């Protein structure tokens, strides 16, 4: 803080009074600074000299501390680099500390770094209030809030040339991880430093939040839909029962509850919908959904893409193995007793034939290719094959080739060595193929795998060796391969979009799962879902009218759509004991009202025979619905495929 400013004069005067009277003058300094100075005096610190000499930690100690805070450093370092790009050549530095104020990383202008090193503002030094008096880092740790300390507001005179702004970083469980700080010359203070630091910290915390719940149900929300996906968005994580697992600080402020208070809530106690309502196929395709908070406030939300295909149901569990860092062993979730091959045989002749074929190849090292529409249960069948085969005691690792960005899928599958590329994890990453060693690798939506990776995958399957990125060393791997796709691979091969040699390597046994509208065991499936779903009240039944409606429906989302609908209807009918027509979602009824008599889409195929209308509007609506089915209800993808805007798509659906 420049001594020519009023604040600078007041803080300099306060120092003189403190030296002469031995106590902090009241009302001269900002309350937060005054309180911090009082703490420093109570600890016996001398403003004109450090109470004890602080030495930089040895390099091995610094490296150990960085290892302990690897996750924080991994997510903070790129943000720090981005922040520095905004303030470069301003004579500043950016500092990251752990929860005790120990500096683990810094970036900045070399000229200022040299000056800062004279007061030990560098990695390996602790900047808590106990050791460095009032300063932005140490005071932010004590106050657990953003803090700015300028010039002579620092307790130690040696630090008066500094102007610092810092904000604490919290993990998803609301525990403090460390502090991010911007420090510059007090003669040229920046009035925006604290705002920039707060935005950077929000970015880091949001990344940590997403990292902590990779498989959970994550809801992005805000009162302004334009702010969803930005640093200001609120994040809420839920378990499969809808209970709140965590909320970021923006969510706590938005909802008006503390983190601890939110832990006592569930999705249905907070919003006007049940968690399962988010997983309706058409609603899943909507970019933004509207939710009403328990206090009457309207929020806009977007469930995390990719996780929406994983509804909270045991019959559709898509767990992948986890790695226990403490023991170095891979932990595989116990097999679900409801997911055996026999459980898939519920009376439909087509499904029974699939099960019988699969049984014949169990344990024979024959790759299985599962084809079928979205939602027909391809991963459920893959998991059942694994659980009944000789590899059941090893990992079942699922990879959705369509959900991983092209730039990441290679490292995700094959792994990488330490330092293989910018942002790579310290000590590298084994990759999903090596994680499946001894077990089963399930490649979902294999038809969407980039051509370059198809060649690498073929080499792995032929040589049974994996070479991570950045490494010249091949590691042997022993695994079983199961693939799935809703696309016709033979057509992709003919179009040059899929390698013929890989196709013939993967289709040892090809099975086709029938769509729900063609299955004869619909009533048995309904009862099985009612019996197995923990979120559906026990003892519920379904009246005959609803079952008749089910048999007429085209079910574009197949089994997934049926399960989600039953969860919603089960909640609505909890007090009545019987699921009736009033308990069904409006869009489900609306689809039926526009269906011709007969069994779903099969009847539409007879339009030319005089049964169903074949005017342009009807054909357009049919094309939209079929495209929605192919794209798993994703409206954006459907609009791109049809070459129309999303606004037009919504209007056509509404008019239909």
N, C-alpha and C positions, 0 to 999 in steps of 0.2 A: 504494500500500500504506500503510495507516494505521500511523503510527509507534508506536502503542500495541500493535500485534500483535508477537509474538515475531519473525516474519520481518522485519517493518518495522524493529524495533530492530537486528536483526543486519545488515541491509543498510545502515542508517544508520551503524552502527559500522564496517562495512567501508569505507564512503566516508571516514570519518575516518582509518582506518589507511592507506588508499591515498594520501590527501593528504599524510600525514606521512612515509610510508615510500617512496612512489613505486611501489608494487607491490601486486598484489591479494593479500589475505590468504587463505591456503589453508584450506579446510574451513568457511568461514563462509557462503558463498553456495551456492545450487544449482549443480551442476557446469556446466550450460549457461550460466548467467549469469557464473560465474567465468571460463569460457573466453572468453566474449564480451568481458568487461572487459579481459582480457589482450590480446586483439586490439586493442582501442581504445588501450591504453597503447602497444603496439608501433607504432601508427600516429601516435603523438605527440599524441593528443587530450587536451584539458584538461577535466576534469570540471566545472569551474566556469564555463567559457565555451566556446562553439563555436569550434573551431579555425579555421573560416572562415565568414564570413557567407553564409548561403544565401538567395538571393532567389527570389521566385516567377518562374516562367518567363513570358515574354510570352504573350498570349492565342493568337497564331498558332502558337507552339511547342506549347502545350497541345492545340490543335485538331489539329495534325499528329500528335501522339502518340496522341490518341484515334482518329484515322483508322487509324493503324498497328495499333491494338488493337481494331478495330471488332468483330470476332467475339467477343472476350472480353467487351467492354463490352455487346454485345447480349444475351449470355446471362447475364451477371452482374447487370446493373442490375435486372431484375425480381426476382431472388432477394434482392438487397440491400433492395429495397422491402418484400418479404415479411418479411425478417428484422427490419427496422426496425419493422414493425408489431407485432412481438412484444416489442420492448424500448422502444417509444415512451414518452416522459416519464420515462425512467430517467436522463436526463442523459448520453447517449452519442451516438456517431457511428459510422458504418460507412464504411470506406475501402477503395478498390480501387486497386492500383498495377500498374504493368507489371513486367517481369522485373528491372528495375534499381532498383525501389523508388520510382519516379516516380508520384505520385498523379494518377490520371486521372479519378476520380469519388468523390464522398462524399455521404452523406445523414445527417441527424441532428437532434437538438434544437438549435434556434437559439441558446439560451443557452450550450450547451456548444460549439457551432461558433465562437461569438465568442471564448471562452476558448482554444480550440484554435488559432485563427488567430494568437494572440499568439506561439505557438511554431512557426508556419508549418506546422501540420498541416492542410493544405488542398490542393486540386488545383493542380498546377503546381510542387510542391515534391518533392524527392527525399528519401526517408527510409531510405537505405542506412546500414549501420553506419559507413561511411567518413565520412558527413556528419553523422549524428545520433547516433553512438555506439550503445550497447546499447538496442535498442527492439524491439518485437515484429515489426514489418515487416522491418527490416533483418536482424535475427537469424534470422528464419524463412527469409529468402533465403539466408543463409550456411549454415544447418543443413539447409535443404531439408526442414523438418519443422515441425509446429505448435509455437508458442511462446507463453508468457504472460510478460509483464514487468510487474511491479506496483511503483508508487511509486518508492521509492529504489533499486530494482533497475536503473532506468534509469541509464545512465552519466552523462549530463548532469544537473546539479542542476535546471536549468530545466524538466526534464520529469518531476520527481518527483510532480507533481500528477496524472499520468496513470496509468491502469491499462489495459493493452493485451493483447489476445489476437489472434494472427494465424496463418493457415495458408496455405501455398503452393498455387497452382493449377497443375496440370500438364495439358498437352494429351494427345491420344490416343497420341502417340509418346513419352510420358514426358519431354517437355521442359517446363521451367518457363515459365509464361506471366506469372505475377504473384502477388500476395498479396491476400487478403481479411482485413481487420482490424476488430475492434471495440474502440473506445477510450472510456473513461469516466473518472469522477473516482476517484482512488485512495482517497478517504475512504469511498466506497460501492461497493466492488468487487463484481462479480457472479461467483459461483462456477460459473456455467453458460456463461459467454461462450465459452470455448474449445470446449465441446461444440457450441454453436450454430453457431460458425464452421465447425467441421469438417463438420457436416451440410450447411451452405450450400455449402461447397466441393465436397462430394461431388455435390450437386445440379447445380452448374455443370459439373463435369467430366463427369457423365453426359450432360448436354445437349450439350456439346461433342463427346462421343464419337458420339452419334447423328447430330449435324450432319456429322461428318467422314465418315460411311459411309452416305449416304442410299440407296445402291443395293446395298450389300453384304449379306452374310448375317450378321445380327446375332443372337446368342443371349443372352437374359436368363436368368441362372441363380443358384441359391443352394442351400445344404443344407436350408433351410427354405422350402418352396414358398410360405408366406404372405408371404415377404419379396421375392418376385419382383414387379417393378413398383414397388418402393419405392426410396428413396435408397440402401439397403444392397445392392442387387442387384449381381451380377457381370456384366460385359458383355464379350463376346468377338466379334470380327469376323473373318470368314473370306473368302478369295477363292473363285473358282469351282472351284478345285482342292482346296479344303478347307484350304489353308495359313492359319495364323494371321496376320492383318494387324495386329491390336492387341488389347490387353486393358486394361481399366481397373484401378485400384489394388485395388479389391475383388476382382477376378478373380485378380490376382497373389497376394493374401493367401489366398484361398480354395483355390487350386490348389497354393500353396506353391512357386511359381517366380517369378523376377524377370521383368520385362518383356522383357529381352534374351533370357532363356532360353526364354520362351514363343514368341518369334519363330522358333525352330528347330523348332517343333512343327506338327502338322497336326491336323485334327479326329479322324481315325482313330487317330492316335498318342496322343491324350489320352483318348478315350472308347471305349466298347465297341461303338459303332456307326459306320458311315460317314456322311458328311455327307448323302448322298442319302437315307438312311433317314428323315431328318426331313421329307421332302417327300412321303411317302405321303399320299394324300388323307385317309384316316381319321385318321391320326396328326396331320395338319395341323389337323384340326378339334378335336383334344384341347387343352384349355387348357394343361395341364402335362404334360410328358413326363419320363420317368425316364432318367437317364444314369449310367453307372458310370465313374468316373474311373480313370486308369491305376493309381493306388495302391490301388484297391479301394473308394474312398469314393463314396457315392451322392449325386448332385446332381439337382435338379429344374430343368428348363429350359423356356423358351418362346421359340421362334423369333419374330422380329419380324413382326407382322401386316403383310400387304401384300407383303412381300418373298418370302413363301413361295410366291406364285404365280409366282416367277421362279426355277425350278430351275436349277442350274449346268450348263446344256447349251447348246451352240452353236445347235442347231436351235430353241431357244426363247429366244434372246437378246432381251432387251427394253431394250437400251441407249437412252438419250436423249442428245441433244446436250449438250455442255458448253460453258461460256463461258470464254474465256481473258481474264482481266482485264488481263493485261500488254499484249495487242495490241488488245483491244477487238473481237476477232472471235469468231464462234461456231465451235466445233470439233465436227464431226460424226464419229463413229466410222466407219471404213471399212465399206463394205457387205460382208456375209458372203457369200462366193461360193456357200455352200450354201443361200441363202435366196431364189433366183430363182424365178419362177413355174414354170419347167419342173421344178424340183426338187420341186414340190408334186404333180406328175403321176406317180403310181407305179402306175397300172393300174386305179384305181377309176373307174368311169364317171361317178359323181356328181361326184367331185372334178375330173375332166378337164373336165366341162361348166362348172364354176365358173371354172376357169383360162381357158377359151376365152372366156367372157363378159367376164371382167376385161380380157383382152388387147384387146378391141374398144374399150374406153373409155379406155385409157391416153392421157394427155396431152390429153384432150378437156374438161377442167374439169367432169366429171360426178361428183358426190359418190357414194361407194360406201358402202352399209350392209351390214355383215357380220353375219349372225345364225347362231346355233348354240349348242350346249350348252357349258358351261364345259370348257375344256381341249381343244377341237377345233382350236385353232391360229388363232384369229381375228387375233391380233397378228402372228403369223408371216405370214399372208396380207397384212395391211396393210403390213408392212415390205417384202414382195416387190413389191407394187404400187408402192411408193415407189422402190425400187431399180431397177426397170425402166422408170420413167417419166422424163419430161424434167426433173423436179425432183430427180433423184438426187444432184446435187452440193450440195444444200442440206439443211437440217435435217429430221430426222424426229423429231417431238416427241410422245411418248405421254403421255396423261393418263388415269388411271383415275378416272372420276367417282364410283365407289362407294367408293374408298379414301380420298378427301380429305374431312375433316369439313366439314359444311355451312357453318360459320362461316369457313372458309378458302378454299373453292373459288372464290369470286368473285375474291379478290385473286390467287389462284394462276393463274387463267385470264386475267384482264384486266389484272393488274398494278396498281401504285399509285404515287402521287407521294410524295416525302419528306414525312413528317409527316401522312400521310393518316389514320392511326389510331395508337393507343398500341401500341408494339412494332414499328412499321414500320421497315424497313431504312433506314439513312441513304442518301440519294440515290435512294430508291425501288426499285422492282422492275419489270422490263419485262413479266413475265407470259408464260405459255406460248404464248398466241396470237401475240404479237410475236416470241417466240423461233422460231416456225415460219414467220416471214415469208420468202417465197421457196421454202419447202419444203412439208412435209405435217404437218398436225395430226391425230393419231389420238386420237379420243375413245372410250375403251373404257368399256363399261357406260353408254352414253349414256342408257339408260332410267332410271338412278338420279339424273340431274341434277335439282336442285330447279326447280320451275316458274318462279320469279322469274328464275333464270339462263337458262332456256330463252328467255325474251323477249330478254334481252341478247345471247345467242348468235345468235338469228335476226337481230337488227339488224346485228350484225357481218357475217354472211354476206350480207345484202342490200346494205349500204352499203360493205362492205370497209373499214371504219374501226373503230379501237379507242379507247375513252376510258378511261384508267386511273382507278382510284378516287382521289378527291381532285383530279382535274384536269378542266378544262373544254375541254381541247384534244384533238381527235381526230387519231390517227395512221393513215395509210393502211397497209393490210396486204394482201399477196398470198399466198394459200396454197391448198393443196388439202385437202379435208376427207374423212377416212375415219372412219366410226363403226362401233361394234360393240356387240352386246348379246346376252345369252342369254335376254332376255325378248321377248315379242311386243309390239312397239310399237303395232300397231293395237289390241290389247286395251287397252293403257294409254291410248291416245287415247279409246277408247270410255268408259273409266272416269274420264276427266277428269284423269288423272295425267301426260299428255304432250300438249303443244300440237300440234294438228292441222297448223297452218301450218308449224311446224318439222319435223314428220314428213315432210310432202310436199316440204320443201326439202332434206331429207337423203337421201331414198330414190331418188336418180337411178337407181342400179342396186342392187338388193337381191339378195344371194346368200346361200344357206343352206349352211353347212358340215355335212356328214353326220357323225353320231356314229360313233365307232370301231366299235361293234358292228354297224353297217350297212355298213361298208366291205368291199370284196372284195380289198383289197390289203394285208391285215394282215401277211402274211409278208414282203412287200417293205418295209413300214414297219419291221418288226423288224430286218431286215438293214441298213436305212439307219441306224437308230439305233446299232446295233452298230458300224458302220463310222465313224460321225461322232463318237461320244462319246469324248472324250479320257480320261475316267475309267474306261472299260471296256478291259480288256486286249485287245490285238490277237489276231486269229485265233480268237476264241471262236465256238463254234457252239451250236445249240439242238437238243436231241433232239426226235423226232417227238411224244412224249407231251406235252411242254411246249407245243409248237405247237398240238396238239389242245386242250389246256386253254385256251390263249389264245383259240381260236376259239369256245369255249363261254362265255367270261366276258362279263358285261354291260358292263364298262369304264365305270363312272359318271364317272370322272375323265378318260376319253378319252385323247388323245395324251399329255397330261401324266402321267397315271397309268402308261401303258405305258413311257414313258421313265424314270420314277423306278424302276419295278420292274426294268427291265433294268439300270440302274446298280447296284442292290442285288444282284441275282442275278449280275451280272458280277463283282463283288467276291468274292462267296461262291464262285464257280466258277473263280476265277483259277488255282488249282492243278490243276484237273481238265481244263480246256480245253473242257468241254461243260456248258452250262446244263441241269440236270436238275430234276426235281420237288423233290429235297431242298434245292435252292438258292433256292426260291421262298419269299416271306414267308408266315408262318402265316395271317395274315388273308386273304391272297389265296386260299389253299386253302380256308379256312373259308367264304369267299363262294361258292366253287364248290360246296362240299358242300351248300349250301342253294339251289343253282340247279337248276331243272328241266332235263331233257334238252333239247337244242336249242340255238339260238343266243341266249344271254343273255336279255334282257328281252323279246325278241320272243316267246319261248316262254311267258313268264309271261302274255302277253296271251291265250293260249289256255287259261287255267286253267278257264274255264267249259266247255271241251270235253272235260274229263276227263283232260287231261295233267298239270297241276300242281295241288297242293292249294290249296283256296280257303277254308280255315278262317280264323278271326279272327286267330290269331297270324301266319299267313303273310301275310295282307293288311296287318297292322300293320307287319310287317318290311319288306314291299315299300314301304309309304308312307314309312317312315323312310329307306330307301335312296334312293328317288326324291327326297326332300327333301334328303338329304345331297348328292346330285348337283347339284340346283339351287343349293345354297348352297356349292358348291365344297368340300365336306367339313367346313364349319364347324359344329361340334356346337352351339355356343351359338345360332347363327342358326337351325339346324334345330329345336332345342328350342322356340325362340320361335314359329317358324312352325307347329309342331304343337301348341303349347299344353301341353307337358309339361316336366318338369324334366330337367336333364341326367343326373341319377342314373337316372331312369326310362329315358332314351334309351340310356344305357350298358347297363343291365340287359337291355333288349329286344334290343340287338345281341348281347349275350353269350348270351342264351337262344336267339337265332335261329341 
